[in-house]
Amino acid sequence: MVRCTYEQTLPASADEVWAVFSRFGEIDWLPGPERVETAGTGVGMTRFLHIPGLEAPIEETLESLDEANQRFSYRVKKNPFVPYNRYQATVGVEAADAGCLVKFESTFELDQEATEAAASQEAAEQAARQAVSGFYQMMANALAGAVSSGQSNRNASAEE
């Protein structure tokens, strides 16, 4: 099992970032998917990310949602984009001196394709960690952009 962690400080409050990040089915701020469909609501909800060039969407299911501690976890059914299996992640937001800290933690297994393409199991795991960390960095940067563009105010406006 490969374990990956990534943390990044964003220049916004934890509440502002959480307001965007916690909307599991609304990720229009994330570059890549041309559309996102959802099935269900709350814990158990599945989102289907349709990525150009992939025959099947990436399926992600919300496993837990902890509003009080600003954390959620999800799992990914086979992702046709990467050679990883049994991917599970927990993401969270914490207040920090200069804004907030976004934390990503994941575990997954490499499939045979990933292992065979590398010089060793260790090299395959390191390459996977680098790829996943790069995705998390892109996601954190996109999240910061969404917050600075005012998407964190979307729920507040809808409730007024």
Steps between C-alpha positions, in 0.01 A plus 500: 500500500637840399439796731513859379463825693502858377441829683474853368425832665236708322453876552136472613317404815426135570127577490525662155697206359273243665192669351633412153685176573221329696254514208597154380274500196584855390856509378472732202808677639716193427674504160464182299145367509284621213199413715416345834189295573387385842288219640358537850563762764713523813714209615471228236470752216699407189638754258592406145778710350489497121852571374566564130672201344380245756235250396356466849460763773701494820267391782556645846278420800473713812575274798482749788433869556599671824377860481615585855861399429488601132604160363359249257612170358426335170595195299557460131371207307752403232635818349567452127742794510759348738619145570394498868243288680316526833565875519367661817561858608426731788519873450464775751538868571653654814547859609861621471687823572505611138157372392431130514671169447348253253601139570472204266569144617450195280575132474485284191647194336698503179369274230726273300541754220652760737731249664625349176574842348745589781849376579387383844198496731656789694545702181140431400372613840712817492374585150142446616550726804642772276209474257236507773675788681506693171127447462442616859708812437298578187180441696610729786596776256165469321322507835683821593393651168138400557499659846661822376241522221218491755371145467506463881218755512271291278329321792455822694334670202268205439382503863410872506 
